[in-house]
């Protein structure tokens, strides 16, 4: 049993439990086929903002910019409800991401579900949910172990 305050390194965590990164990567691969990469980037950044994961924010903002996302959209992502830069589809995905990320504090309303299901096919909605599950899991690993 460890008694010091030193956290396990990312490499050590994943060596001790290799199913974690493997499973999370597979979850993301399954979802990527049916969703626009730009949407996935927005969801990853927004969820990481909510969770306060600096490691993931750096990585996903860099990836988003590399893949052509406009900095001006990333700048206002935390205020997506007031910003005009996002489509109805993106807004519904961000609403779904927020409610699932904070599910312990607010229920999934029929309105949020209706909005997301009006903008996504069943396959896309399940894939979007997988993306949200994946980034929340990565955030919790990175924050918990201070990657």
Secondary structure by P-SEA (a helix, b strand, c coil): cccccccccaaaaaaacaaaaaaaaaaaaaacccccaaaaaaaaaaaaaaaccaaaaaaaaaaaaaacccaaaaaacccccccccccaaaaaaaaaaaaaaacccccccaaaaaaaaacccaaaaaaaaaaaaaaaaaaaaaaaacc
